[in-house]
Amino acid sequence: MASGSSRYVRYILFAFFGLAVLYFISSSSLPTANLPNPADLTSSWKPKTGEIDLDNAKAEDIAAAFSKPEESSTTPSTNTSLDSSPDASSGERANATFVTLARNSDLWEIARSIRQVEDRFNRKYHYDWVFLNDKEFDDTFKAVTTSLISGKTHYGVIPEEHWSFPKWIDEDKARKVREDMAQRKIIYGDSISYRHMCRYESGFFFRHDLMKKFEWYWRVEPSIELFCDIDYDPFIFMKKNQKKYSFVLSLYEYVETIPTLWDSVKTFMKKHPEHVAESNSMSFLSDDNGDTYNHCHFWSNFEIGNLDWLRSPAYVDYFSSLDHDGGFFYERWGDAPVHSIGAALLLPKEQIHFFDDIAYYHVPFTHCPTSKEKRLENKCHCNPSTSRFFNLNDMERPDGWQDQSG
């Protein structure tokens, strides 16, 4: 019993000693953490003195001071740090859209074009993009293209009456024409869909419901390339300088596809002399003062233009006159000569612009700026060429143009 009692005494002494040590530690002067109050936390996020006063600053100043660059989205970005050019930084925008006629099967070719346009230009401006098709676009097409474009995307179906034979066309006669052109191996000579496309681009795309709210358009085709940065807004340039139509390449049309086009144009001019501009570009179209057509045209797979002009009575009368003559189906009239002749005759030549500084490729032709300085400044990677458009408008050619072909 004596040994058991002594064991309990020892336990009690150890416990007392432990409590004494704990009390000593808790009452010592060890440093403690000083947690800030909410006011201290708020002030710790303030910029340094001289940057911005949060207590007195306006909301937009605070947002500018603390915002980070936004990711590209389907709405215009408010981030102005991407580009220092006047148009981008000032927020000045045109009521404009890109427009593309495409099929679902064109997805990866148009994706390449979109990437070119976004990287060289639209990542700084975030303009919308309208896609038109004679069939519904599928979900994959919409998902991929929307993910690539920094502006809003719009998808529309072409009305059947705009993509079919009009009632005044003799379809049997049109079929025989296609068979004959196929035998003669004329490019797209046997294609029905190509004819619908040319007719639609010539006279209907600007009437689509999705296009009605816009004033300016920039046409983009699948599989194009842009060889230079575009560090200004061509839409704003066109608007400020009262331009209505623009191009980057001019070519000769295939003679076999338009044998009677100029006859139809002359008929229109006689019927509607009020629509022909006084200061027109006839000398671009004809080498004999309008008697014959020299087959020159602006290559319309690239064009930036004014939609109000295309919707004007002058252009609508012009297209309607040609359309009723039947050459889209009885021959193979392309939208390039139709647009070109319309612009050259109905607009004063001062309202047509050659974008020499936009470097562009669509198989098989390339345009590259003629100015060496421009090519270096805009980070171009192409060989240059020139155009007869300089002659028509008495434009001074850049240095070195003699060494360039085209």
Contacts in CASP RR format, 6 or more apart in sequence:
PFRMAT RR
TARGET T0000
AUTHOR 0000-0000-0000
METHOD contacts of the structure
MODEL  1
MASGSSRYVRYILFAFFGLAVLYFISSSSLPTANLPNPADLTSSWKPKTG
EIDLDNAKAEDIAAAFSKPEESSTTPSTNTSLDSSPDASSGERANATFVT
LARNSDLWEIARSIRQVEDRFNRKYHYDWVFLNDKEFDDTFKAVTTSLIS
GKTHYGVIPEEHWSFPKWIDEDKARKVREDMAQRKIIYGDSISYRHMCRY
ESGFFFRHDLMKKFEWYWRVEPSIELFCDIDYDPFIFMKKNQKKYSFVLS
LYEYVETIPTLWDSVKTFMKKHPEHVAESNSMSFLSDDNGDTYNHCHFWS
NFEIGNLDWLRSPAYVDYFSSLDHDGGFFYERWGDAPVHSIGAALLLPKE
QIHFFDDIAYYHVPFTHCPTSKEKRLENKCHCNPSTSRFFNLNDMERPDG
WQDQSG
36 44 0 8 1.000
46 52 0 8 1.000
46 54 0 8 1.000
47 54 0 8 1.000
47 65 0 8 1.000
51 65 0 8 1.000
52 61 0 8 1.000
52 62 0 8 1.000
52 65 0 8 1.000
54 62 0 8 1.000
57 65 0 8 1.000
67 79 0 8 1.000
69 79 0 8 1.000
69 81 0 8 1.000
69 82 0 8 1.000
70 77 0 8 1.000
70 78 0 8 1.000
70 79 0 8 1.000
72 118 0 8 1.000
72 123 0 8 1.000
72 126 0 8 1.000
72 150 0 8 1.000
73 150 0 8 1.000
73 151 0 8 1.000
74 146 0 8 1.000
74 149 0 8 1.000
74 150 0 8 1.000
74 151 0 8 1.000
74 152 0 8 1.000
74 153 0 8 1.000
75 126 0 8 1.000
75 151 0 8 1.000
75 152 0 8 1.000
76 93 0 8 1.000
76 126 0 8 1.000
76 150 0 8 1.000
76 151 0 8 1.000
77 126 0 8 1.000
77 150 0 8 1.000
80 88 0 8 1.000
80 89 0 8 1.000
80 91 0 8 1.000
82 88 0 8 1.000
82 123 0 8 1.000
82 124 0 8 1.000
83 89 0 8 1.000
83 124 0 8 1.000
83 231 0 8 1.000
85 124 0 8 1.000
85 231 0 8 1.000
85 232 0 8 1.000
85 233 0 8 1.000
86 92 0 8 1.000
86 232 0 8 1.000
87 125 0 8 1.000
87 232 0 8 1.000
87 233 0 8 1.000
87 236 0 8 1.000
88 124 0 8 1.000
88 125 0 8 1.000
88 233 0 8 1.000
92 233 0 8 1.000
92 236 0 8 1.000
93 125 0 8 1.000
93 127 0 8 1.000
93 233 0 8 1.000
93 235 0 8 1.000
93 236 0 8 1.000
94 215 0 8 1.000
94 216 0 8 1.000
94 233 0 8 1.000
94 235 0 8 1.000
94 236 0 8 1.000
94 238 0 8 1.000
94 239 0 8 1.000
95 213 0 8 1.000
95 214 0 8 1.000
95 215 0 8 1.000
95 216 0 8 1.000
96 127 0 8 1.000
96 128 0 8 1.000
96 214 0 8 1.000
96 215 0 8 1.000
96 216 0 8 1.000
96 217 0 8 1.000
96 218 0 8 1.000
96 235 0 8 1.000
97 127 0 8 1.000
97 128 0 8 1.000
97 129 0 8 1.000
97 130 0 8 1.000
97 154 0 8 1.000
97 211 0 8 1.000
97 214 0 8 1.000
97 216 0 8 1.000
97 217 0 8 1.000
97 218 0 8 1.000
98 117 0 8 1.000
98 122 0 8 1.000
98 127 0 8 1.000
98 128 0 8 1.000
98 129 0 8 1.000
98 130 0 8 1.000
98 217 0 8 1.000
98 218 0 8 1.000
98 219 0 8 1.000
98 220 0 8 1.000
99 129 0 8 1.000
99 130 0 8 1.000
99 131 0 8 1.000
99 132 0 8 1.000
99 205 0 8 1.000
99 211 0 8 1.000
99 217 0 8 1.000
99 218 0 8 1.000
99 219 0 8 1.000
99 220 0 8 1.000
100 110 0 8 1.000
100 113 0 8 1.000
100 129 0 8 1.000
100 130 0 8 1.000
100 131 0 8 1.000
100 132 0 8 1.000
100 219 0 8 1.000
100 220 0 8 1.000
100 221 0 8 1.000
100 222 0 8 1.000
101 132 0 8 1.000
101 133 0 8 1.000
101 197 0 8 1.000
101 200 0 8 1.000
101 201 0 8 1.000
101 205 0 8 1.000
102 110 0 8 1.000
102 131 0 8 1.000
102 132 0 8 1.000
102 133 0 8 1.000
102 141 0 8 1.000
102 222 0 8 1.000
103 133 0 8 1.000
103 134 0 8 1.000
103 135 0 8 1.000
104 133 0 8 1.000
104 135 0 8 1.000
104 137 0 8 1.000
104 138 0 8 1.000
104 140 0 8 1.000
104 141 0 8 1.000
106 222 0 8 1.000
107 140 0 8 1.000
107 141 0 8 1.000
107 144 0 8 1.000
107 145 0 8 1.000
109 222 0 8 1.000
109 223 0 8 1.000
110 145 0 8 1.000
110 220 0 8 1.000
110 222 0 8 1.000
110 223 0 8 1.000
111 144 0 8 1.000
111 145 0 8 1.000
111 148 0 8 1.000
112 222 0 8 1.000
112 223 0 8 1.000
112 224 0 8 1.000
113 220 0 8 1.000
113 221 0 8 1.000
113 222 0 8 1.000
113 223 0 8 1.000
113 224 0 8 1.000
114 129 0 8 1.000
114 145 0 8 1.000
114 148 0 8 1.000
114 149 0 8 1.000
114 220 0 8 1.000
115 148 0 8 1.000
116 224 0 8 1.000
116 225 0 8 1.000
116 226 0 8 1.000
117 220 0 8 1.000
117 226 0 8 1.000
118 148 0 8 1.000
118 149 0 8 1.000
118 150 0 8 1.000
120 226 0 8 1.000
120 228 0 8 1.000
120 229 0 8 1.000
120 230 0 8 1.000
121 226 0 8 1.000
121 229 0 8 1.000
121 230 0 8 1.000
122 149 0 8 1.000
122 150 0 8 1.000
122 151 0 8 1.000
123 150 0 8 1.000
124 231 0 8 1.000
125 233 0 8 1.000
126 150 0 8 1.000
126 151 0 8 1.000
127 151 0 8 1.000
127 218 0 8 1.000
127 235 0 8 1.000
128 151 0 8 1.000
128 152 0 8 1.000
128 153 0 8 1.000
128 154 0 8 1.000
128 214 0 8 1.000
129 145 0 8 1.000
129 149 0 8 1.000
129 151 0 8 1.000
129 152 0 8 1.000
129 153 0 8 1.000
129 154 0 8 1.000
130 154 0 8 1.000
130 156 0 8 1.000
130 208 0 8 1.000
130 210 0 8 1.000
130 211 0 8 1.000
130 214 0 8 1.000
131 137 0 8 1.000
131 141 0 8 1.000
131 145 0 8 1.000
131 153 0 8 1.000
131 154 0 8 1.000
131 155 0 8 1.000
131 156 0 8 1.000
132 156 0 8 1.000
132 157 0 8 1.000
132 158 0 8 1.000
132 205 0 8 1.000
132 208 0 8 1.000
132 210 0 8 1.000
133 155 0 8 1.000
133 156 0 8 1.000
133 157 0 8 1.000
133 158 0 8 1.000
134 157 0 8 1.000
134 158 0 8 1.000
134 163 0 8 1.000
134 196 0 8 1.000
135 157 0 8 1.000
136 157 0 8 1.000
137 155 0 8 1.000
137 156 0 8 1.000
141 155 0 8 1.000
142 153 0 8 1.000
142 155 0 8 1.000
145 153 0 8 1.000
146 153 0 8 1.000
154 210 0 8 1.000
156 208 0 8 1.000
156 210 0 8 1.000
158 200 0 8 1.000
158 204 0 8 1.000
158 208 0 8 1.000
159 208 0 8 1.000
162 200 0 8 1.000
162 204 0 8 1.000
162 207 0 8 1.000
163 196 0 8 1.000
163 200 0 8 1.000
164 196 0 8 1.000
165 171 0 8 1.000
165 174 0 8 1.000
165 329 0 8 1.000
166 323 0 8 1.000
168 324 0 8 1.000
168 326 0 8 1.000
169 326 0 8 1.000
169 329 0 8 1.000
169 330 0 8 1.000
173 330 0 8 1.000
174 329 0 8 1.000
174 330 0 8 1.000
177 329 0 8 1.000
177 330 0 8 1.000
177 331 0 8 1.000
178 189 0 8 1.000
178 190 0 8 1.000
178 191 0 8 1.000
178 192 0 8 1.000
179 190 0 8 1.000
181 189 0 8 1.000
181 190 0 8 1.000
181 256 0 8 1.000
181 332 0 8 1.000
182 189 0 8 1.000
182 190 0 8 1.000
184 256 0 8 1.000
186 254 0 8 1.000
186 256 0 8 1.000
186 257 0 8 1.000
186 332 0 8 1.000
187 254 0 8 1.000
187 257 0 8 1.000
188 194 0 8 1.000
188 332 0 8 1.000
189 257 0 8 1.000
189 332 0 8 1.000
194 332 0 8 1.000
195 328 0 8 1.000
195 329 0 8 1.000
195 332 0 8 1.000
197 335 0 8 1.000
198 328 0 8 1.000
198 332 0 8 1.000
198 333 0 8 1.000
198 334 0 8 1.000
198 335 0 8 1.000
198 338 0 8 1.000
199 323 0 8 1.000
199 328 0 8 1.000
199 329 0 8 1.000
199 335 0 8 1.000
201 300 0 8 1.000
201 335 0 8 1.000
201 339 0 8 1.000
202 319 0 8 1.000
202 322 0 8 1.000
202 323 0 8 1.000
202 328 0 8 1.000
202 333 0 8 1.000
202 334 0 8 1.000
202 335 0 8 1.000
202 338 0 8 1.000
202 339 0 8 1.000
203 310 0 8 1.000
203 319 0 8 1.000
203 323 0 8 1.000
203 338 0 8 1.000
205 211 0 8 1.000
206 217 0 8 1.000
206 307 0 8 1.000
206 310 0 8 1.000
206 311 0 8 1.000
207 311 0 8 1.000
211 217 0 8 1.000
211 307 0 8 1.000
214 307 0 8 1.000
215 306 0 8 1.000
215 307 0 8 1.000
215 308 0 8 1.000
216 235 0 8 1.000
216 238 0 8 1.000
216 239 0 8 1.000
216 304 0 8 1.000
216 305 0 8 1.000
216 306 0 8 1.000
216 307 0 8 1.000
217 304 0 8 1.000
217 305 0 8 1.000
217 307 0 8 1.000
218 234 0 8 1.000
218 235 0 8 1.000
218 303 0 8 1.000
218 304 0 8 1.000
218 305 0 8 1.000
219 300 0 8 1.000
219 301 0 8 1.000
219 302 0 8 1.000
219 303 0 8 1.000
219 304 0 8 1.000
220 302 0 8 1.000
221 301 0 8 1.000
221 302 0 8 1.000
221 362 0 8 1.000
223 362 0 8 1.000
223 363 0 8 1.000
224 301 0 8 1.000
224 302 0 8 1.000
224 360 0 8 1.000
224 361 0 8 1.000
224 362 0 8 1.000
225 360 0 8 1.000
225 361 0 8 1.000
226 358 0 8 1.000
226 359 0 8 1.000
226 360 0 8 1.000
226 361 0 8 1.000
227 359 0 8 1.000
227 360 0 8 1.000
227 361 0 8 1.000
227 366 0 8 1.000
227 368 0 8 1.000
227 380 0 8 1.000
227 381 0 8 1.000
227 382 0 8 1.000
228 357 0 8 1.000
228 358 0 8 1.000
228 359 0 8 1.000
228 368 0 8 1.000
228 369 0 8 1.000
228 374 0 8 1.000
228 375 0 8 1.000
228 378 0 8 1.000
228 379 0 8 1.000
228 380 0 8 1.000
228 382 0 8 1.000
229 378 0 8 1.000
229 379 0 8 1.000
230 357 0 8 1.000
230 358 0 8 1.000
230 378 0 8 1.000
231 378 0 8 1.000
234 246 0 8 1.000
234 304 0 8 1.000
234 355 0 8 1.000
234 358 0 8 1.000
235 304 0 8 1.000
237 243 0 8 1.000
237 353 0 8 1.000
238 244 0 8 1.000
238 246 0 8 1.000
238 304 0 8 1.000
238 305 0 8 1.000
238 306 0 8 1.000
238 353 0 8 1.000
241 353 0 8 1.000
242 350 0 8 1.000
242 351 0 8 1.000
243 305 0 8 1.000
243 306 0 8 1.000
243 351 0 8 1.000
243 352 0 8 1.000
243 353 0 8 1.000
244 305 0 8 1.000
244 306 0 8 1.000
244 309 0 8 1.000
244 343 0 8 1.000
244 347 0 8 1.000
244 351 0 8 1.000
244 352 0 8 1.000
245 298 0 8 1.000
245 303 0 8 1.000
245 304 0 8 1.000
245 305 0 8 1.000
245 306 0 8 1.000
245 309 0 8 1.000
245 339 0 8 1.000
245 343 0 8 1.000
245 347 0 8 1.000
245 351 0 8 1.000
245 352 0 8 1.000
245 353 0 8 1.000
246 303 0 8 1.000
246 304 0 8 1.000
246 305 0 8 1.000
246 352 0 8 1.000
246 353 0 8 1.000
246 354 0 8 1.000
246 355 0 8 1.000
247 298 0 8 1.000
247 299 0 8 1.000
247 300 0 8 1.000
247 302 0 8 1.000
247 303 0 8 1.000
247 352 0 8 1.000
247 353 0 8 1.000
247 354 0 8 1.000
247 355 0 8 1.000
248 299 0 8 1.000
248 302 0 8 1.000
248 354 0 8 1.000
248 355 0 8 1.000
248 356 0 8 1.000
248 358 0 8 1.000
248 359 0 8 1.000
248 360 0 8 1.000
248 367 0 8 1.000
249 298 0 8 1.000
249 299 0 8 1.000
249 302 0 8 1.000
249 360 0 8 1.000
249 362 0 8 1.000
249 365 0 8 1.000
249 367 0 8 1.000
249 387 0 8 1.000
250 296 0 8 1.000
250 297 0 8 1.000
250 298 0 8 1.000
250 299 0 8 1.000
250 340 0 8 1.000
250 387 0 8 1.000
250 388 0 8 1.000
250 389 0 8 1.000
251 296 0 8 1.000
251 297 0 8 1.000
251 299 0 8 1.000
251 336 0 8 1.000
251 365 0 8 1.000
252 294 0 8 1.000
252 295 0 8 1.000
252 296 0 8 1.000
252 297 0 8 1.000
253 295 0 8 1.000
253 296 0 8 1.000
253 297 0 8 1.000
253 334 0 8 1.000
253 336 0 8 1.000
253 337 0 8 1.000
255 295 0 8 1.000
257 331 0 8 1.000
257 332 0 8 1.000
257 333 0 8 1.000
257 334 0 8 1.000
258 293 0 8 1.000
258 295 0 8 1.000
258 331 0 8 1.000
258 332 0 8 1.000
258 333 0 8 1.000
258 334 0 8 1.000
258 337 0 8 1.000
259 331 0 8 1.000
260 325 0 8 1.000
260 327 0 8 1.000
260 331 0 8 1.000
261 293 0 8 1.000
261 322 0 8 1.000
261 327 0 8 1.000
261 331 0 8 1.000
261 333 0 8 1.000
261 337 0 8 1.000
261 338 0 8 1.000
261 341 0 8 1.000
262 292 0 8 1.000
262 293 0 8 1.000
264 321 0 8 1.000
264 322 0 8 1.000
264 325 0 8 1.000
264 327 0 8 1.000
265 293 0 8 1.000
265 322 0 8 1.000
265 341 0 8 1.000
265 345 0 8 1.000
266 290 0 8 1.000
267 321 0 8 1.000
267 325 0 8 1.000
268 275 0 8 1.000
268 317 0 8 1.000
268 318 0 8 1.000
268 321 0 8 1.000
268 322 0 8 1.000
269 276 0 8 1.000
269 345 0 8 1.000
271 321 0 8 1.000
272 314 0 8 1.000
272 317 0 8 1.000
272 318 0 8 1.000
272 321 0 8 1.000
275 313 0 8 1.000
275 314 0 8 1.000
275 317 0 8 1.000
275 318 0 8 1.000
275 345 0 8 1.000
275 346 0 8 1.000
276 345 0 8 1.000
276 346 0 8 1.000
277 345 0 8 1.000
277 346 0 8 1.000
277 347 0 8 1.000
277 348 0 8 1.000
277 349 0 8 1.000
278 348 0 8 1.000
279 348 0 8 1.000
279 349 0 8 1.000
279 350 0 8 1.000
280 344 0 8 1.000
280 345 0 8 1.000
280 346 0 8 1.000
280 347 0 8 1.000
280 348 0 8 1.000
280 349 0 8 1.000
281 343 0 8 1.000
281 344 0 8 1.000
281 345 0 8 1.000
281 347 0 8 1.000
281 349 0 8 1.000
281 352 0 8 1.000
281 392 0 8 1.000
282 289 0 8 1.000
282 290 0 8 1.000
282 344 0 8 1.000
282 345 0 8 1.000
283 392 0 8 1.000
284 296 0 8 1.000
284 344 0 8 1.000
284 349 0 8 1.000
284 388 0 8 1.000
284 389 0 8 1.000
284 392 0 8 1.000
285 293 0 8 1.000
285 294 0 8 1.000
285 296 0 8 1.000
285 340 0 8 1.000
285 341 0 8 1.000
285 344 0 8 1.000
285 345 0 8 1.000
286 292 0 8 1.000
286 293 0 8 1.000
286 294 0 8 1.000
287 294 0 8 1.000
293 341 0 8 1.000
295 337 0 8 1.000
296 340 0 8 1.000
296 388 0 8 1.000
297 336 0 8 1.000
297 337 0 8 1.000
297 339 0 8 1.000
297 340 0 8 1.000
297 341 0 8 1.000
298 336 0 8 1.000
298 339 0 8 1.000
298 340 0 8 1.000
298 343 0 8 1.000
299 336 0 8 1.000
299 362 0 8 1.000
299 365 0 8 1.000
300 335 0 8 1.000
300 336 0 8 1.000
300 339 0 8 1.000
300 340 0 8 1.000
301 336 0 8 1.000
301 362 0 8 1.000
302 358 0 8 1.000
302 360 0 8 1.000
302 362 0 8 1.000
303 339 0 8 1.000
304 355 0 8 1.000
309 315 0 8 1.000
309 346 0 8 1.000
309 347 0 8 1.000
314 346 0 8 1.000
315 342 0 8 1.000
315 346 0 8 1.000
318 342 0 8 1.000
318 345 0 8 1.000
318 346 0 8 1.000
319 338 0 8 1.000
322 328 0 8 1.000
322 333 0 8 1.000
322 338 0 8 1.000
327 333 0 8 1.000
328 334 0 8 1.000
343 352 0 8 1.000
344 352 0 8 1.000
349 392 0 8 1.000
349 393 0 8 1.000
354 387 0 8 1.000
354 389 0 8 1.000
354 393 0 8 1.000
354 395 0 8 1.000
356 369 0 8 1.000
356 370 0 8 1.000
356 371 0 8 1.000
356 374 0 8 1.000
357 369 0 8 1.000
357 371 0 8 1.000
357 374 0 8 1.000
357 378 0 8 1.000
358 367 0 8 1.000
358 369 0 8 1.000
359 366 0 8 1.000
359 367 0 8 1.000
359 368 0 8 1.000
359 369 0 8 1.000
359 375 0 8 1.000
359 378 0 8 1.000
359 380 0 8 1.000
359 382 0 8 1.000
360 366 0 8 1.000
360 367 0 8 1.000
361 367 0 8 1.000
361 382 0 8 1.000
366 382 0 8 1.000
366 383 0 8 1.000
366 385 0 8 1.000
367 385 0 8 1.000
368 375 0 8 1.000
368 380 0 8 1.000
368 382 0 8 1.000
368 383 0 8 1.000
368 384 0 8 1.000
368 385 0 8 1.000
369 375 0 8 1.000
369 378 0 8 1.000
369 380 0 8 1.000
369 384 0 8 1.000
370 384 0 8 1.000
370 385 0 8 1.000
370 386 0 8 1.000
370 397 0 8 1.000
370 398 0 8 1.000
370 400 0 8 1.000
370 401 0 8 1.000
370 404 0 8 1.000
371 398 0 8 1.000
371 399 0 8 1.000
372 384 0 8 1.000
372 398 0 8 1.000
372 399 0 8 1.000
372 400 0 8 1.000
374 380 0 8 1.000
374 398 0 8 1.000
375 382 0 8 1.000
375 384 0 8 1.000
384 404 0 8 1.000
385 404 0 8 1.000
385 405 0 8 1.000
385 406 0 8 1.000
386 397 0 8 1.000
386 401 0 8 1.000
386 404 0 8 1.000
386 405 0 8 1.000
386 406 0 8 1.000
387 406 0 8 1.000
389 395 0 8 1.000
390 396 0 8 1.000
390 397 0 8 1.000
END
